[in-house]
Amino acid sequence: MKQFLLAPFQHAETDRLYLRPLQGKDVIALHVMRIHPAVNEFLDRPVPETEADSRDFLRKIQAGYAENKWLYWAIERKEKPGLIGTICLWQFSEDMRSAELGYELHPAYQGRGFMGESLRKVMEIAFSHLPVSLLKAVTRADNVPSYSLLQKAGFQFIRMLHPEEKAEEEQHIELALYSRFK
């Protein structure tokens, strides 16, 4: 099990944003974002049918915090509180030298630099405050905004994932692996 505690890094801020743990008050905004067709266009996950499904997801994320499994932040604008997206570090290697990055942003806030700003802060936390020396991200090969964001942040395309590296429900889509070293 990981010996490095993640809890001290659950709160962060940038010039325009707060990154904080998901809270019960986020359920409605989280649900609205996770059911939005544009958010799900490039994701192959079950779309929550009810707010209760989103509440269950939130509980799962909170349990992962408690178990030191991941850092999963709500992205919130300083000027107007409320969840606009999420960003996470998860799939930590046993020695915590590598982690996978994940993110989603409500379409109403896309194209304003919020995710790039969040990503830079998460990279700073990973590379300067955690033992992480390698960040990985998996995105659909046709998700231009996602891989453009990664490339702007210095991530390099590594390769397309082979079928045996994908979950059963992902077998029909092309997934690309990107990474960035410290």
C-alpha positions as CSV (number, residue, x, y, z in Angstrom):
1,M,0.0,0.0,0.0
2,K,1.1,3.5,-0.7
3,Q,2.9,5.2,2.3
4,F,2.6,8.7,0.9
5,L,-0.6,10.5,2.2
6,L,-2.6,12.3,-0.5
7,A,-5.0,14.1,1.9
8,P,-2.8,17.3,2.3
9,F,-3.2,17.9,-1.4
10,Q,-7.0,17.9,-1.7
11,H,-7.2,21.7,-1.8
12,A,-5.4,23.9,-4.3
13,E,-6.0,27.2,-6.1
14,T,-5.0,29.0,-9.2
15,D,-5.5,32.6,-10.3
16,R,-9.1,31.9,-11.2
17,L,-10.0,28.6,-9.7
18,Y,-10.3,26.5,-6.5
19,L,-9.6,22.8,-6.7
20,R,-11.3,21.0,-3.8
21,P,-12.7,17.7,-2.8
22,L,-16.1,16.7,-4.1
23,Q,-18.8,17.5,-1.6
24,G,-22.5,16.6,-1.1
25,K,-23.5,20.0,-2.4
26,D,-21.9,19.1,-5.8
27,V,-24.4,16.2,-6.6
28,I,-26.7,18.2,-8.8
29,A,-24.0,20.0,-10.8
30,L,-22.0,16.7,-11.0
31,H,-25.1,15.0,-12.3
32,V,-25.9,17.7,-14.8
33,M,-22.3,17.6,-16.1
34,R,-22.1,13.8,-16.3
35,I,-25.4,13.4,-18.2
36,H,-24.5,16.1,-20.8
37,P,-24.2,14.5,-24.3
38,A,-21.1,16.7,-25.1
39,V,-19.3,15.5,-21.9
40,N,-20.1,11.9,-22.7
41,E,-19.3,12.1,-26.5
42,F,-15.8,10.7,-26.0
43,L,-16.3,8.7,-22.8
44,D,-17.4,5.1,-22.7
45,R,-18.9,4.9,-19.3
46,P,-22.5,4.5,-18.1
47,V,-24.4,7.7,-18.0
48,P,-26.0,8.2,-14.6
49,E,-29.8,7.9,-14.9
50,T,-30.7,9.6,-11.7
51,E,-29.2,12.0,-9.2
52,A,-29.0,9.0,-6.9
53,D,-26.5,7.4,-9.4
54,S,-24.4,10.6,-9.2
55,R,-24.7,10.5,-5.4
56,D,-23.4,6.9,-5.4
57,F,-20.5,8.0,-7.7
58,L,-19.7,10.9,-5.3
59,R,-19.6,8.4,-2.3
60,K,-17.3,6.2,-4.3
61,I,-14.9,9.1,-4.9
62,Q,-15.1,10.1,-1.2
63,A,-14.3,6.6,-0.1
64,G,-11.3,6.6,-2.4
65,Y,-10.1,9.8,-0.7
66,A,-10.4,8.1,2.6
67,E,-8.5,5.0,1.3
68,N,-5.7,7.1,-0.1
69,K,-6.4,5.8,-3.6
70,W,-6.7,9.1,-5.6
71,L,-6.9,12.8,-5.7
72,Y,-10.2,13.9,-7.3
73,W,-10.9,17.6,-7.3
74,A,-14.0,19.6,-8.1
75,I,-13.1,22.6,-10.3
76,E,-14.8,25.8,-9.1
77,R,-14.4,29.4,-10.2
78,K,-13.4,31.8,-7.6
79,E,-15.8,34.5,-8.9
80,K,-18.8,32.2,-8.7
81,P,-18.7,29.1,-6.5
82,G,-20.1,25.8,-7.9
83,L,-18.7,22.8,-9.7
84,I,-17.8,23.3,-13.3
85,G,-15.7,20.3,-13.9
86,T,-13.4,17.7,-12.3
87,I,-9.8,16.6,-12.5
88,C,-8.1,13.7,-10.9
89,L,-4.9,11.7,-10.3
90,W,-5.6,8.0,-9.9
91,Q,-4.2,4.6,-10.9
92,F,-1.1,5.4,-8.8
93,S,1.6,2.9,-9.1
94,E,2.5,1.1,-5.9
95,D,5.6,3.3,-5.5
96,M,3.6,6.4,-6.5
97,R,6.1,7.2,-9.2
98,S,3.3,7.2,-11.8
99,A,-0.3,8.2,-11.9
100,E,-3.0,8.6,-14.5
101,L,-4.8,11.9,-15.1
102,G,-8.5,12.3,-15.8
103,Y,-10.7,15.3,-16.3
104,E,-14.0,16.6,-17.5
105,L,-15.5,20.0,-17.9
106,H,-19.1,21.2,-18.4
107,P,-19.4,22.4,-22.0
108,A,-20.6,25.9,-20.9
109,Y,-17.0,26.4,-19.5
110,Q,-15.0,24.9,-22.3
111,G,-12.7,27.1,-24.4
112,R,-11.9,29.5,-21.6
113,G,-8.6,28.0,-20.4
114,F,-10.1,26.6,-17.1
115,M,-9.0,23.0,-17.8
116,G,-5.5,24.1,-18.9
117,E,-5.2,26.1,-15.7
118,S,-6.4,23.1,-13.6
119,L,-4.1,20.8,-15.4
120,R,-1.0,23.0,-14.8
121,K,-1.8,23.1,-11.0
122,V,-2.3,19.3,-10.8
123,M,1.0,18.7,-12.6
124,E,2.7,21.1,-10.1
125,I,1.2,19.1,-7.2
126,A,2.2,15.7,-8.8
127,F,5.7,16.7,-9.8
128,S,6.6,19.1,-6.9
129,H,4.8,17.7,-3.9
130,L,4.2,14.0,-4.6
131,P,6.8,11.4,-5.7
132,V,5.2,11.2,-9.1
133,S,7.7,11.4,-12.0
134,L,5.4,10.2,-14.8
135,L,1.9,11.2,-15.6
136,K,-0.2,9.3,-18.1
137,A,-3.5,10.1,-19.8
138,V,-5.7,8.0,-22.0
139,T,-8.0,9.7,-24.5
140,R,-10.0,8.7,-27.5
141,A,-7.9,9.2,-30.6
142,D,-10.6,11.4,-32.1
143,N,-11.0,13.7,-29.1
144,V,-9.2,16.7,-30.5
145,P,-9.8,19.1,-27.6
146,S,-8.5,16.5,-25.1
147,Y,-5.3,15.6,-26.9
148,S,-4.7,19.2,-27.8
149,L,-4.9,20.1,-24.1
150,L,-2.4,17.4,-23.3
151,Q,0.0,18.4,-26.0
152,K,-0.1,22.1,-24.8
153,A,0.8,20.8,-21.4
154,G,3.9,19.0,-22.7
155,F,2.4,15.5,-22.9
156,Q,3.7,13.3,-25.8
157,F,1.7,10.8,-27.8
158,I,3.1,7.3,-26.9
159,R,1.0,4.9,-28.8
160,M,-2.5,3.5,-29.5
161,L,-3.6,1.1,-26.9
162,H,-3.9,-2.6,-27.8
163,P,-7.2,-4.5,-27.4
164,E,-5.9,-6.4,-24.4
165,E,-5.1,-3.1,-22.6
166,K,-8.7,-1.9,-22.9
167,A,-11.8,-2.7,-20.8
168,E,-14.3,-4.9,-22.6
169,E,-16.7,-1.9,-23.2
170,E,-13.8,0.1,-24.8
171,Q,-12.9,-2.6,-27.4
172,H,-14.6,-0.8,-30.2
173,I,-12.9,2.6,-29.8
174,E,-9.4,3.8,-30.5
175,L,-7.6,5.0,-27.4
176,A,-4.4,6.9,-27.4
177,L,-1.8,6.9,-24.5
178,Y,-0.1,10.2,-23.7
179,S,2.5,10.8,-21.1
180,R,4.7,13.4,-19.5
181,F,7.8,13.0,-17.4
182,K,8.7,15.4,-14.5
